């Protein structure tokens, strides 16, 4: 089953996105014990494909602290296990330093990435998402996890990025 890691700094809407997908389609949301914040896993079905989505904690800016280091290790592990990374950014706040830091961490892994511009609650905000091209991951998938807009386009892109899977015959 393909694994998709949802990554981004704190408060960009990673859990909201995962919950949105989970409630629409799903299946199971299960807590696995983590260090400071649990990594949440959900099994998501989309157009007959089953995916595992992992919500990571936000990058802890206090990397000097023990807790901060553990959170960052968790994020690195989630990315390492993933077939695809969704880097979530916030249209309302725009880009700030931790977004660029997350982008660098992900870039170094060489994993395929879809940039997700969240909190685009109206059309105007979607147009402002052009700023995010500067992260170097191309065109963002513009969504509002809150309202559910853009989610099906995002999931179509997710399926396109994944290697073809043989469809199980009963
Ligand atoms: P996380 O720390 O990245 O997991 O972020 P959360 O999912 O906890 O969301 C942080 C805050 O942003 C919460 O108050 C959410 O309700 C809010 N939020 C998430 N998605 C959206 C959205 O699409 N639009 C708006 N306006 N707020 C959102």
Backbone and ligand atoms as CSV (ligand in chain L), in Angstrom:
chain,resi,resn,atom,element,x,y,z
A,1,UNK,N,N,0.856,-1.203,0.000
A,1,UNK,CA,C,0.000,0.000,0.000
A,1,UNK,C,C,0.885,1.244,0.000
A,2,UNK,N,N,0.656,2.156,-0.925
A,2,UNK,CA,C,1.480,3.371,-0.971
A,2,UNK,C,C,1.296,4.224,0.287
A,3,UNK,N,N,2.392,4.808,0.715
A,3,UNK,CA,C,2.367,5.648,1.909
A,3,UNK,C,C,2.609,7.096,1.502
A,4,UNK,N,N,1.732,7.968,1.969
A,4,UNK,CA,C,1.832,9.398,1.675
A,4,UNK,C,C,2.079,10.122,2.992
A,5,UNK,N,N,3.177,10.874,3.072
A,5,UNK,CA,C,3.456,11.648,4.286
A,5,UNK,C,C,2.950,13.073,4.109
A,6,UNK,N,N,2.174,13.533,5.087
A,6,UNK,CA,C,1.700,14.921,5.086
A,6,UNK,C,C,2.630,15.711,5.991
A,7,UNK,N,N,3.360,16.639,5.380
A,7,UNK,CA,C,4.438,17.330,6.077
A,7,UNK,C,C,4.221,18.837,5.977
A,8,UNK,N,N,4.655,19.551,6.986
A,8,UNK,CA,C,4.579,21.016,6.949
A,8,UNK,C,C,4.751,21.550,8.356
A,9,UNK,N,N,5.027,22.826,8.461
A,9,UNK,CA,C,5.216,23.417,9.775
A,9,UNK,C,C,3.905,23.369,10.566
A,10,UNK,N,N,4.025,23.680,11.853
A,10,UNK,CA,C,2.847,23.635,12.706
A,10,UNK,C,C,1.774,24.602,12.206
A,11,UNK,N,N,0.515,24.144,12.317
A,11,UNK,CA,C,-0.624,25.029,12.092
A,11,UNK,C,C,-1.010,25.297,10.639
A,12,UNK,N,N,-0.386,24.594,9.702
A,12,UNK,CA,C,-0.762,24.813,8.301
A,12,UNK,C,C,-2.034,24.050,7.916
A,13,UNK,N,N,-2.449,23.110,8.785
A,13,UNK,CA,C,-3.693,22.383,8.519
A,13,UNK,C,C,-3.498,20.926,8.137
A,14,UNK,N,N,-2.395,20.323,8.573
A,14,UNK,CA,C,-2.130,18.918,8.228
A,14,UNK,C,C,-3.204,17.991,8.809
A,15,UNK,N,N,-3.507,18.156,10.090
A,15,UNK,CA,C,-4.514,17.266,10.708
A,15,UNK,C,C,-5.888,17.494,10.104
A,16,UNK,N,N,-6.187,18.752,9.811
A,16,UNK,CA,C,-7.491,19.050,9.206
A,16,UNK,C,C,-7.617,18.345,7.857
A,17,UNK,N,N,-6.534,18.367,7.090
A,17,UNK,CA,C,-6.534,17.691,5.789
A,17,UNK,C,C,-6.725,16.181,5.958
A,18,UNK,N,N,-5.980,15.602,6.890
A,18,UNK,CA,C,-6.087,14.156,7.100
A,18,UNK,C,C,-7.502,13.783,7.566
A,19,UNK,N,N,-8.039,14.575,8.469
A,19,UNK,CA,C,-9.389,14.290,8.949
A,19,UNK,C,C,-10.419,14.428,7.840
A,20,UNK,N,N,-10.235,15.417,7.015
A,20,UNK,CA,C,-11.128,15.630,5.873
A,20,UNK,C,C,-11.131,14.390,4.987
A,21,UNK,N,N,-9.953,13.894,4.659
A,21,UNK,CA,C,-9.847,12.711,3.810
A,21,UNK,C,C,-10.406,11.492,4.517
A,22,UNK,N,N,-10.095,11.393,5.787
A,22,UNK,CA,C,-10.519,10.228,6.549
A,22,UNK,C,C,-12.037,10.164,6.636
A,23,UNK,N,N,-12.673,11.288,6.943
A,23,UNK,CA,C,-14.117,11.260,7.118
A,23,UNK,C,C,-14.865,11.065,5.821
A,24,UNK,N,N,-14.256,11.540,4.754
A,24,UNK,CA,C,-14.911,11.399,3.462
A,24,UNK,C,C,-14.913,9.951,3.008
A,25,UNK,N,N,-13.843,9.253,3.243
A,25,UNK,CA,C,-13.630,7.995,2.545
A,25,UNK,C,C,-13.647,6.754,3.388
A,26,UNK,N,N,-13.608,6.894,4.572
A,26,UNK,CA,C,-12.797,5.972,5.294
A,26,UNK,C,C,-13.349,5.127,6.399
A,27,UNK,N,N,-12.868,4.378,6.784
A,27,UNK,CA,C,-11.804,3.537,7.302
A,27,UNK,C,C,-11.326,3.965,8.688
A,28,UNK,N,N,-10.076,3.783,8.895
A,28,UNK,CA,C,-9.547,3.771,10.264
A,28,UNK,C,C,-8.651,4.990,10.519
A,29,UNK,N,N,-8.792,5.590,11.638
A,29,UNK,CA,C,-7.757,6.524,12.074
A,29,UNK,C,C,-7.236,5.967,13.386
A,30,UNK,N,N,-5.982,5.850,13.450
A,30,UNK,CA,C,-5.442,5.099,14.573
A,30,UNK,C,C,-4.257,5.868,15.131
A,31,UNK,N,N,-4.180,5.948,16.421
A,31,UNK,CA,C,-3.051,6.618,17.059
A,31,UNK,C,C,-1.933,5.626,17.318
A,32,UNK,N,N,-0.766,5.978,16.920
A,32,UNK,CA,C,0.386,5.210,17.348
A,32,UNK,C,C,1.134,6.093,18.339
A,33,UNK,N,N,1.616,5.500,19.410
A,33,UNK,CA,C,2.291,6.343,20.390
A,33,UNK,C,C,3.539,6.984,19.789
A,34,UNK,N,N,3.654,8.264,19.928
A,34,UNK,CA,C,4.847,8.961,19.444
A,34,UNK,C,C,5.560,9.546,20.632
A,35,UNK,N,N,6.378,10.498,20.391
A,35,UNK,CA,C,7.143,11.061,21.495
A,35,UNK,C,C,6.416,12.251,22.107
A,36,UNK,N,N,6.179,13.244,21.305
A,36,UNK,CA,C,5.535,14.434,21.862
A,36,UNK,C,C,4.132,14.564,21.309
A,37,UNK,N,N,4.011,14.312,20.045
A,37,UNK,CA,C,2.718,14.340,19.417
A,37,UNK,C,C,2.616,13.064,18.629
A,38,UNK,N,N,1.473,12.409,18.691
A,38,UNK,CA,C,1.347,11.143,17.975
A,38,UNK,C,C,1.401,11.357,16.471
A,39,UNK,N,N,2.031,10.403,15.806
A,39,UNK,CA,C,1.903,10.372,14.358
A,39,UNK,C,C,0.586,9.699,14.060
A,40,UNK,N,N,-0.224,10.323,13.257
A,40,UNK,CA,C,-1.522,9.766,12.948
A,40,UNK,C,C,-1.499,9.107,11.582
A,41,UNK,N,N,-2.035,7.912,11.548
A,41,UNK,CA,C,-2.124,7.170,10.304
A,41,UNK,C,C,-3.588,7.033,9.934
A,42,UNK,N,N,-3.902,7.171,8.686
A,42,UNK,CA,C,-5.254,6.873,8.234
A,42,UNK,C,C,-5.169,6.100,6.936
A,43,UNK,N,N,-6.066,5.160,6.793
A,43,UNK,CA,C,-6.194,4.471,5.514
A,43,UNK,C,C,-7.258,5.194,4.715
A,44,UNK,N,N,-6.890,5.628,3.530
A,44,UNK,CA,C,-7.796,6.420,2.704
A,44,UNK,C,C,-8.045,5.652,1.412
A,45,UNK,N,N,-9.292,5.558,1.001
A,45,UNK,CA,C,-9.596,4.948,-0.302
A,45,UNK,C,C,-10.005,6.045,-1.266
A,46,UNK,N,N,-9.437,6.009,-2.454
A,46,UNK,CA,C,-9.790,7.012,-3.459
A,46,UNK,C,C,-9.811,6.315,-4.802
A,47,UNK,N,N,-10.953,6.307,-5.486
A,47,UNK,CA,C,-11.080,5.654,-6.789
A,47,UNK,C,C,-10.479,4.247,-6.772
A,48,UNK,N,N,-10.888,3.441,-5.826
A,48,UNK,CA,C,-10.458,2.043,-5.734
A,48,UNK,C,C,-9.011,1.854,-5.288
A,49,UNK,N,N,-8.313,2.954,-5.055
A,49,UNK,CA,C,-6.935,2.797,-4.567
A,49,UNK,C,C,-6.930,3.002,-3.058
A,50,UNK,N,N,-6.177,2.154,-2.389
A,50,UNK,CA,C,-5.997,2.328,-0.953
A,50,UNK,C,C,-4.649,2.969,-0.678
A,51,UNK,N,N,-4.657,3.945,0.159
A,51,UNK,CA,C,-3.438,4.670,0.501
A,51,UNK,C,C,-3.337,4.759,2.008
A,52,UNK,N,N,-2.109,4.800,2.495
A,52,UNK,CA,C,-1.920,5.111,3.901
A,52,UNK,C,C,-1.389,6.538,3.976
A,53,UNK,N,N,-2.064,7.370,4.755
A,53,UNK,CA,C,-1.601,8.740,4.918
A,53,UNK,C,C,-1.100,8.934,6.334
A,54,UNK,N,N,0.040,9.573,6.449
A,54,UNK,CA,C,0.674,9.787,7.743
A,54,UNK,C,C,0.764,11.284,7.989
A,55,UNK,N,N,0.190,11.706,9.087
A,55,UNK,CA,C,0.289,13.118,9.483
A,55,UNK,C,C,1.477,13.248,10.431
A,56,UNK,N,N,2.425,14.088,10.062
A,56,UNK,CA,C,3.599,14.288,10.917
A,56,UNK,C,C,3.385,15.518,11.780
A,57,UNK,N,N,4.079,15.604,12.877
A,57,UNK,CA,C,4.038,16.829,13.664
A,57,UNK,C,C,4.728,17.940,12.904
A,58,UNK,N,N,4.432,19.173,13.233
A,58,UNK,CA,C,5.131,20.288,12.588
A,58,UNK,C,C,6.572,20.335,13.043
A,59,UNK,N,N,7.413,20.801,12.158
A,59,UNK,CA,C,8.827,20.971,12.493
A,59,UNK,C,C,8.943,21.832,13.739
A,60,UNK,N,N,9.654,21.320,14.725
A,60,UNK,CA,C,9.799,22.098,15.954
A,60,UNK,C,C,10.920,23.116,15.771
A,61,UNK,N,N,10.601,24.399,15.926
A,61,UNK,CA,C,11.630,25.412,15.696
A,61,UNK,C,C,12.760,25.315,16.724
A,62,UNK,N,N,12.463,24.721,17.893
A,62,UNK,CA,C,13.468,24.642,18.945
A,62,UNK,C,C,14.264,23.350,18.806
A,63,UNK,N,N,15.113,23.310,17.764
A,63,UNK,CA,C,15.818,22.057,17.494
A,63,UNK,C,C,16.889,21.767,18.532
A,64,UNK,N,N,17.158,22.727,19.409
A,64,UNK,CA,C,18.133,22.495,20.478
A,64,UNK,C,C,17.526,21.616,21.574
A,65,UNK,N,N,16.218,21.671,21.734
A,65,UNK,CA,C,15.602,20.922,22.826
A,65,UNK,C,C,15.482,19.449,22.467
A,66,UNK,N,N,15.461,18.593,23.488
A,66,UNK,CA,C,15.336,17.158,23.272
A,66,UNK,C,C,14.021,16.848,22.552
A,67,UNK,N,N,12.955,17.492,23.007
A,67,UNK,CA,C,11.644,17.257,22.398
A,67,UNK,C,C,11.667,17.684,20.937
A,68,UNK,N,N,12.233,18.828,20.687
A,68,UNK,CA,C,12.326,19.331,19.315
A,68,UNK,C,C,13.055,18.357,18.416
A,69,UNK,N,N,14.152,17.799,18.914
A,69,UNK,CA,C,14.921,16.851,18.110
A,69,UNK,C,C,14.122,15.591,17.821
A,70,UNK,N,N,13.370,15.125,18.836
A,70,UNK,CA,C,12.581,13.902,18.631
A,70,UNK,C,C,11.500,14.114,17.586
A,71,UNK,N,N,10.858,15.279,17.639
A,71,UNK,CA,C,9.822,15.569,16.652
A,71,UNK,C,C,10.436,15.579,15.260
A,72,UNK,N,N,11.588,16.208,15.132
A,72,UNK,CA,C,12.211,16.304,13.820
A,72,UNK,C,C,12.653,14.936,13.306
A,73,UNK,N,N,13.073,14.051,14.211
A,73,UNK,CA,C,13.431,12.685,13.817
A,73,UNK,C,C,12.186,11.957,13.298
A,74,UNK,N,N,11.060,12.161,13.992
A,74,UNK,CA,C,9.798,11.543,13.554
A,74,UNK,C,C,9.426,11.977,12.138
A,75,UNK,N,N,9.616,13.252,11.872
A,75,UNK,CA,C,9.284,13.763,10.543
A,75,UNK,C,C,10.194,13.118,9.500
A,76,UNK,N,N,11.481,13.065,9.812
A,76,UNK,CA,C,12.422,12.457,8.868
A,76,UNK,C,C,12.069,11.006,8.603
A,77,UNK,N,N,11.666,10.272,9.660
A,77,UNK,CA,C,11.273,8.867,9.499
A,77,UNK,C,C,10.056,8.745,8.603
A,78,UNK,N,N,9.074,9.606,8.836
A,78,UNK,CA,C,7.842,9.549,8.045
A,78,UNK,C,C,8.154,9.794,6.573
A,79,UNK,N,N,9.053,10.746,6.307
A,79,UNK,CA,C,9.404,11.047,4.922
A,79,UNK,C,C,10.132,9.866,4.294
A,80,UNK,N,N,11.025,9.254,5.071
A,80,UNK,CA,C,11.807,8.121,4.565
A,80,UNK,C,C,10.915,6.942,4.159
A,81,UNK,N,N,9.860,6.722,4.935
A,81,UNK,CA,C,8.946,5.603,4.663
A,81,UNK,C,C,8.004,5.889,3.500
A,82,UNK,N,N,7.913,7.171,3.121
A,82,UNK,CA,C,6.839,7.568,2.214
A,82,UNK,C,C,7.181,7.338,0.748
A,83,UNK,N,N,6.161,7.041,-0.057
A,83,UNK,CA,C,6.301,6.976,-1.510
A,83,UNK,C,C,6.119,8.357,-2.118
A,84,UNK,N,N,5.421,9.218,-1.395
A,84,UNK,CA,C,5.098,10.557,-1.897
A,84,UNK,C,C,4.933,11.464,-0.675
A,85,UNK,N,N,5.366,12.716,-0.831
A,85,UNK,CA,C,5.253,13.682,0.263
A,85,UNK,C,C,4.307,14.802,-0.151
A,86,UNK,N,N,3.376,15.126,0.716
A,86,UNK,CA,C,2.568,16.329,0.524
A,86,UNK,C,C,3.133,17.399,1.440
A,87,UNK,N,N,3.715,18.440,0.864
A,87,UNK,CA,C,4.214,19.557,1.662
A,87,UNK,C,C,3.113,20.602,1.736
A,88,UNK,N,N,2.592,20.793,2.947
A,88,UNK,CA,C,1.459,21.700,3.126
A,88,UNK,C,C,1.970,23.074,3.566
A,89,UNK,N,N,1.499,24.119,2.880
A,89,UNK,CA,C,1.791,25.502,3.264
A,89,UNK,C,C,0.460,26.245,3.434
A,90,UNK,N,N,0.553,27.449,3.985
A,90,UNK,CA,C,-0.634,28.188,4.420
A,90,UNK,C,C,-0.775,29.469,3.594
A,91,UNK,N,N,-1.846,29.524,2.805
A,91,UNK,CA,C,-2.069,30.691,1.943
A,91,UNK,C,C,-2.325,31.954,2.764
A,92,UNK,N,N,-2.931,31.781,3.939
A,92,UNK,CA,C,-3.265,32.960,4.746
A,92,UNK,C,C,-2.006,33.613,5.333
A,93,UNK,N,N,-1.091,32.783,5.830
A,93,UNK,CA,C,0.150,33.319,6.409
A,93,UNK,C,C,1.216,33.597,5.361
A,94,UNK,N,N,1.136,32.925,4.221
A,94,UNK,CA,C,2.227,32.994,3.255
A,94,UNK,C,C,3.415,32.188,3.746
A,95,UNK,N,N,4.532,32.334,3.046
A,95,UNK,CA,C,5.706,31.537,3.387
A,95,UNK,C,C,6.513,32.203,4.491
A,96,UNK,N,N,6.933,31.403,5.456
A,96,UNK,CA,C,7.843,31.887,6.496
A,96,UNK,C,C,9.011,30.905,6.590
A,97,UNK,N,N,10.023,31.288,7.357
A,97,UNK,CA,C,11.276,30.514,7.380
A,97,UNK,C,C,11.071,29.006,7.557
A,98,UNK,N,N,10.244,28.553,8.503
A,98,UNK,CA,C,10.099,27.089,8.668
A,98,UNK,C,C,9.574,26.383,7.419
A,99,UNK,N,N,8.837,27.102,6.566
A,99,UNK,CA,C,8.377,26.479,5.321
A,99,UNK,C,C,9.566,26.166,4.418
A,100,UNK,N,N,10.501,27.105,4.337
A,100,UNK,CA,C,11.692,26.881,3.513
A,100,UNK,C,C,12.550,25.769,4.113
A,101,UNK,N,N,12.593,25.701,5.451
A,101,UNK,CA,C,13.365,24.645,6.106
A,101,UNK,C,C,12.767,23.268,5.810
A,102,UNK,N,N,11.440,23.181,5.904
A,102,UNK,CA,C,10.776,21.909,5.589
A,102,UNK,C,C,11.054,21.525,4.139
A,103,UNK,N,N,10.956,22.519,3.251
A,103,UNK,CA,C,11.180,22.258,1.817
A,103,UNK,C,C,12.587,21.709,1.596
A,104,UNK,N,N,13.579,22.269,2.298
A,104,UNK,CA,C,14.961,21.800,2.140
A,104,UNK,C,C,15.120,20.367,2.626
A,105,UNK,N,N,14.511,20.070,3.777
A,105,UNK,CA,C,14.588,18.711,4.327
A,105,UNK,C,C,14.024,17.716,3.312
A,106,UNK,N,N,12.882,18.062,2.740
A,106,UNK,CA,C,12.215,17.146,1.804
A,106,UNK,C,C,13.020,17.016,0.516
A,107,UNK,N,N,13.516,18.136,0.031
A,107,UNK,CA,C,14.291,18.122,-1.215
A,107,UNK,C,C,15.472,17.167,-1.104
A,108,UNK,N,N,16.132,17.195,0.066
A,108,UNK,CA,C,17.319,16.344,0.255
A,108,UNK,C,C,16.972,14.858,0.221
A,109,UNK,N,N,15.737,14.493,0.518
A,109,UNK,CA,C,15.354,13.078,0.468
A,109,UNK,C,C,15.144,12.605,-0.970
A,110,UNK,N,N,14.949,13.530,-1.897
A,110,UNK,CA,C,14.716,13.160,-3.283
A,110,UNK,C,C,13.349,12.532,-3.542
A,111,UNK,N,N,12.466,12.558,-2.551
A,111,UNK,CA,C,11.134,11.959,-2.731
A,111,UNK,C,C,10.270,12.835,-3.647
A,112,UNK,N,N,9.336,12.211,-4.360
A,112,UNK,CA,C,8.382,13.030,-5.111
A,112,UNK,C,C,7.508,13.854,-4.152
A,113,UNK,N,N,7.218,15.069,-4.561
A,113,UNK,CA,C,6.512,16.015,-3.692
A,113,UNK,C,C,5.344,16.639,-4.440
A,114,UNK,N,N,4.223,16.771,-3.762
A,114,UNK,CA,C,3.162,17.667,-4.239
A,114,UNK,C,C,3.030,18.771,-3.203
A,115,UNK,N,N,3.139,20.015,-3.679
A,115,UNK,CA,C,2.985,21.170,-2.810
A,115,UNK,C,C,1.491,21.452,-2.649
A,116,UNK,N,N,1.050,21.609,-1.405
A,116,UNK,CA,C,-0.370,21.817,-1.135
A,116,UNK,C,C,-0.548,23.181,-0.468
A,117,UNK,N,N,-1.222,24.085,-1.163
A,117,UNK,CA,C,-1.479,25.424,-0.621
A,117,UNK,C,C,-2.840,25.397,0.062
A,118,UNK,N,N,-2.825,25.307,1.381
A,118,UNK,CA,C,-4.071,25.161,2.156
A,118,UNK,C,C,-4.584,26.519,2.658
A,119,UNK,N,N,-5.787,26.497,3.135
A,119,UNK,CA,C,-6.492,27.675,3.678
A,119,UNK,C,C,-6.863,28.680,2.592
A,120,UNK,N,N,-6.974,28.179,1.345
A,120,UNK,CA,C,-7.481,29.028,0.275
A,120,UNK,C,C,-9.007,28.931,0.329
A,121,UNK,N,N,-9.594,29.665,1.260
A,121,UNK,CA,C,-11.029,29.537,1.506
A,121,UNK,C,C,-11.872,30.245,0.440
A,122,UNK,N,N,-11.252,31.123,-0.322
A,122,UNK,CA,C,-11.967,31.733,-1.444
A,122,UNK,C,C,-11.044,31.842,-2.652
A,123,UNK,N,N,-11.622,32.188,-3.790
A,123,UNK,CA,C,-10.890,32.183,-5.054
A,123,UNK,C,C,-9.689,33.114,-5.048
A,124,UNK,N,N,-9.862,34.275,-4.440
A,124,UNK,CA,C,-8.799,35.273,-4.423
A,124,UNK,C,C,-7.547,34.698,-3.748
A,125,UNK,N,N,-7.772,33.987,-2.665
A,125,UNK,CA,C,-6.646,33.379,-1.956
A,125,UNK,C,C,-5.940,32.347,-2.827
A,126,UNK,N,N,-6.700,31.647,-3.657
A,126,UNK,CA,C,-6.108,30.663,-4.557
A,126,UNK,C,C,-5.146,31.330,-5.529
A,127,UNK,N,N,-5.526,32.535,-5.997
A,127,UNK,CA,C,-4.667,33.248,-6.950
A,127,UNK,C,C,-3.370,33.700,-6.283
A,128,UNK,N,N,-3.460,33.980,-4.994
A,128,UNK,CA,C,-2.262,34.425,-4.287
A,128,UNK,C,C,-1.263,33.282,-4.064
A,129,UNK,N,N,-1.660,32.080,-4.377
A,129,UNK,CA,C,-0.791,30.926,-4.143
A,129,UNK,C,C,0.415,30.890,-5.074
A,130,UNK,N,N,0.491,31.815,-6.042
A,130,UNK,CA,C,1.633,31.832,-6.969
A,130,UNK,C,C,2.962,32.033,-6.238
A,131,UNK,N,N,2.925,32.687,-5.100
A,131,UNK,CA,C,4.126,32.882,-4.266
A,131,UNK,C,C,4.852,31.548,-4.011
A,132,UNK,N,N,4.084,30.489,-3.941
A,132,UNK,CA,C,4.639,29.207,-3.500
A,132,UNK,C,C,5.495,28.519,-4.550
A,133,UNK,N,N,5.462,29.020,-5.789
A,133,UNK,CA,C,6.368,28.468,-6.805
A,133,UNK,C,C,7.816,28.609,-6.366
A,134,UNK,N,N,8.097,29.614,-5.520
A,134,UNK,CA,C,9.479,29.862,-5.096
A,134,UNK,C,C,10.048,28.709,-4.273
A,135,UNK,N,N,9.218,27.794,-3.818
A,135,UNK,CA,C,9.731,26.639,-3.073
A,135,UNK,C,C,10.384,25.609,-3.999
A,136,UNK,N,N,10.113,25.750,-5.298
A,136,UNK,CA,C,10.768,24.872,-6.265
A,136,UNK,C,C,10.069,23.548,-6.500
A,137,UNK,N,N,8.832,23.421,-6.057
A,137,UNK,CA,C,8.089,22.179,-6.288
A,137,UNK,C,C,6.978,22.355,-7.318
A,138,UNK,N,N,7.055,23.419,-8.085
A,138,UNK,CA,C,6.086,23.606,-9.160
A,138,UNK,C,C,4.739,24.100,-8.674
A,139,UNK,N,N,3.732,23.762,-9.455
A,139,UNK,CA,C,2.390,24.301,-9.212
A,139,UNK,C,C,1.770,23.698,-7.956
A,140,UNK,N,N,1.326,24.550,-7.056
A,140,UNK,CA,C,0.685,24.005,-5.855
A,140,UNK,C,C,-0.728,23.503,-6.147
A,141,UNK,N,N,-1.128,22.471,-5.420
A,141,UNK,CA,C,-2.538,22.068,-5.394
A,141,UNK,C,C,-3.212,22.987,-4.373
A,142,UNK,N,N,-4.129,23.812,-4.837
A,142,UNK,CA,C,-4.741,24.821,-3.971
A,142,UNK,C,C,-6.011,24.234,-3.352
A,143,UNK,N,N,-6.048,24.200,-2.028
A,143,UNK,CA,C,-7.185,23.571,-1.346
A,143,UNK,C,C,-7.649,24.398,-0.148
A,144,UNK,N,N,-8.830,24.087,0.319
A,144,UNK,CA,C,-9.254,24.484,1.657
A,144,UNK,C,C,-9.652,23.198,2.376
A,145,UNK,N,N,-8.782,22.758,3.263
A,145,UNK,CA,C,-9.072,21.531,4.008
A,145,UNK,C,C,-10.333,21.720,4.839
A,146,UNK,N,N,-10.520,22.946,5.275
A,146,UNK,CA,C,-11.668,23.333,6.089
A,146,UNK,C,C,-12.977,23.149,5.327
A,147,UNK,N,N,-13.029,23.667,4.104
A,147,UNK,CA,C,-14.269,23.617,3.319
A,147,UNK,C,C,-14.327,22.414,2.380
A,148,UNK,N,N,-13.183,21.763,2.189
A,148,UNK,CA,C,-13.174,20.580,1.316
A,148,UNK,C,C,-12.974,20.909,-0.150
A,149,UNK,N,N,-12.685,22.163,-0.488
A,149,UNK,CA,C,-12.486,22.499,-1.903
A,149,UNK,C,C,-11.077,22.113,-2.347
A,150,UNK,N,N,-10.990,21.660,-3.603
A,150,UNK,CA,C,-9.690,21.292,-4.175
A,150,UNK,C,C,-9.210,19.909,-3.783
A,151,UNK,N,N,-9.948,19.232,-2.918
A,151,UNK,CA,C,-9.480,17.939,-2.403
A,151,UNK,C,C,-9.468,16.869,-3.501
A,152,UNK,N,N,-10.505,16.848,-4.346
A,152,UNK,CA,C,-10.529,15.770,-5.337
A,152,UNK,C,C,-9.461,16.001,-6.405
A,153,UNK,N,N,-9.191,17.256,-6.763
A,153,UNK,CA,C,-8.083,17.532,-7.693
A,153,UNK,C,C,-6.753,17.106,-7.076
A,154,UNK,N,N,-6.607,17.398,-5.800
A,154,UNK,CA,C,-5.377,16.989,-5.106
A,154,UNK,C,C,-5.222,15.469,-5.160
A,155,UNK,N,N,-6.293,14.756,-4.845
A,155,UNK,CA,C,-6.194,13.293,-4.814
A,155,UNK,C,C,-5.943,12.723,-6.205
A,156,UNK,N,N,-6.487,13.371,-7.246
A,156,UNK,CA,C,-6.172,12.932,-8.613
A,156,UNK,C,C,-4.675,13.057,-8.873
A,157,UNK,N,N,-4.094,14.154,-8.420
A,157,UNK,CA,C,-2.643,14.335,-8.602
A,157,UNK,C,C,-1.858,13.307,-7.796
A,158,UNK,N,N,-2.341,13.007,-6.599
A,158,UNK,CA,C,-1.675,11.994,-5.766
A,158,UNK,C,C,-1.624,10.662,-6.517
A,159,UNK,N,N,-2.755,10.244,-7.077
A,159,UNK,CA,C,-2.788,8.955,-7.786
A,159,UNK,C,C,-1.875,8.963,-9.009
A,160,UNK,N,N,-1.810,10.114,-9.694
A,160,UNK,CA,C,-0.924,10.221,-10.864
A,160,UNK,C,C,0.541,10.033,-10.490
A,161,UNK,N,N,0.909,10.505,-9.316
A,161,UNK,CA,C,2.310,10.446,-8.888
A,161,UNK,C,C,2.725,9.046,-8.453
A,162,UNK,N,N,1.759,8.221,-8.079
A,162,UNK,CA,C,2.105,6.908,-7.545
A,162,UNK,C,C,2.336,5.917,-8.670
A,163,UNK,N,N,3.264,4.996,-8.467
A,163,UNK,CA,C,3.465,3.972,-9.484
A,163,UNK,C,C,2.202,3.130,-9.646
A,164,UNK,N,N,2.007,2.624,-10.846
A,164,UNK,CA,C,0.817,1.798,-11.096
A,164,UNK,C,C,0.836,0.578,-10.211
A,165,UNK,N,N,-0.335,0.236,-9.751
A,165,UNK,CA,C,-0.463,-0.919,-8.866
A,165,UNK,C,C,-1.329,-1.933,-9.585
A,166,UNK,N,N,-0.935,-3.179,-9.547
A,166,UNK,CA,C,-1.843,-4.169,-10.112
A,166,UNK,C,C,-3.153,-4.160,-9.329
A,167,UNK,N,N,-4.259,-4.188,-10.040
A,167,UNK,CA,C,-5.549,-4.202,-9.349
A,167,UNK,C,C,-5.843,-5.631,-8.927
A,168,UNK,N,N,-6.087,-5.795,-7.661
A,168,UNK,CA,C,-6.307,-7.132,-7.118
A,168,UNK,C,C,-7.585,-7.741,-7.692
A,169,UNK,N,N,-7.459,-8.948,-8.189
A,169,UNK,CA,C,-8.660,-9.618,-8.686
A,169,UNK,C,C,-9.221,-10.514,-7.573
A,170,UNK,N,N,-10.529,-10.519,-7.432
A,170,UNK,CA,C,-11.123,-11.270,-6.319
A,170,UNK,C,C,-10.937,-12.784,-6.477
L,1,LIG,P1,P,-1.450,21.243,11.820
L,1,LIG,O1,O,-0.716,21.735,13.016
L,1,LIG,O2,O,-0.660,21.486,10.561
L,1,LIG,O3,O,-1.916,19.813,11.922
L,1,LIG,O4,O,-2.736,22.184,11.648
L,1,LIG,P2,P,-4.252,21.913,12.107
L,1,LIG,O5,O,-4.919,20.934,11.203
L,1,LIG,O6,O,-4.286,21.641,13.562
L,1,LIG,O7,O,-4.892,23.339,11.776
L,1,LIG,C1,C,-4.418,24.531,12.387
L,1,LIG,C2,C,-5.508,25.574,12.360
L,1,LIG,O8,O,-5.796,25.959,11.009
L,1,LIG,C3,C,-6.820,25.081,12.952
L,1,LIG,O9,O,-7.407,26.128,13.672
L,1,LIG,C4,C,-7.658,24.741,11.722
L,1,LIG,O10,O,-9.037,24.852,11.936
L,1,LIG,C5,C,-7.179,25.793,10.739
L,1,LIG,N1,N,-7.367,25.375,9.340
L,1,LIG,C6,C,-7.036,24.187,8.774
L,1,LIG,N2,N,-7.394,24.154,7.479
L,1,LIG,C7,C,-7.954,25.341,7.181
L,1,LIG,C8,C,-8.539,25.923,6.001
L,1,LIG,O11,O,-8.623,25.327,4.931
L,1,LIG,N3,N,-8.999,27.195,6.121
L,1,LIG,C9,C,-8.945,27.884,7.293
L,1,LIG,N4,N,-9.441,29.127,7.306
L,1,LIG,N5,N,-8.430,27.378,8.422
L,1,LIG,C10,C,-7.939,26.123,8.382
